């Protein structure tokens, strides 16, 4: 898992058989620090958390779920791998330096094995405080032999 400036959660809670599909649920939360490195790195005079980092927070949470479930246990040297898929992302807002925290949840939809790879798909939502700003359908992650 990532740490330091690339860690996008302070807390992750996992429910292995939970969620709206009964295949797993995860919740993550991160306190927003107005001095985080990415705020001044966004577009000129637009200090926001880039949307790609919100997606990264969701992927990191999905990775935590996979590790907790032992989904790579069948591989001698497992690694997370990208999977080509159509992801639907509805974007409605931004995380700003004055926000107190962001939180997200994901609902695992499917866990399948195909061509020597474990493939996990999920739906996710991300909030700044209590306002949902991202809705993501069918985010996919693979686990394969390194």
C-alpha positions, -999 to +999 in steps of 0.1 A: +000+000+000+011+036-006+022+058+023+034+093+027+022+118+001+006+091-020-016+077+007-052+089+003-068+074+034-063+077+071-088+050+078-102+020+059-130-002+071-138-035+052-168-058+053-158-089+033-194-101+024-212-067+027-222-041+002-252-039-020-241-069-041-231-090-011-195-095-024-177-068-003-179-033+010-152-008+019-153+026+035-123+050+036-118+085+051-090+111+049-087+144+067-080+172+042-048+191+050-049+225+033-011+223+029-012+190+009+013+189-020-013+186-047-033+218-040-007+242-055+001+218-083-033+219-099-042+244-126-028+279-120-047+296-092-071+267-089-061+249-056-082+217-057-074+180-053-071+166-088-099+142-097-073+115-106-062+115-070-098+108-059-098+079-083-065+068-068-081+068-033-108+045-046-083+022-062-062+021-030-093+011-011-101-016-036-065-029-032-069-030+006-101-050+001-082-075-022-054-079+003-078-085+032-097-111+012-064-128+001-074-126-035-038-129-048-031-159-026-031-183-056-001-165-072+035-171-062+044-134-068+011-114-071+008-078-083-020-054-090-025-048-127-047-025-148-076-040-167-091-024-198-127-017-192-153+010-196-156+030-164-184+055-159-175+085-138-200+112-129-182+142-115-201+169-095-175+189-075-141+192-061-122+188-029-109+222-018-083+231+009-110+244+032-128+210+032-124+191+065-124+155+051-132+133+022-148+099+024-156+071+000-173+038-002-172+010-027-194-020-034-177-050-049-198-063-079-178-092-092-147-113-084-138-135-113-108-155-126-099-152-163-068-160-182-046-164-151-058-132-136-082-123-108-105-095-118-124-074-093-151-048-103-168-023-080-191+007-079-179+036-057-189+070-044-167+098-030-178+127-009-163+159+004-177+159+039-214+150+033-217+160-004-212+132-029-190+146-057-180+114-076-201+084-086-181+057-104-195+026-120-175-005-129-140+004-117-119-027-124-087-040-109-067-071-117-043-093-098-018-114-117+016-130-115+044-105-115 
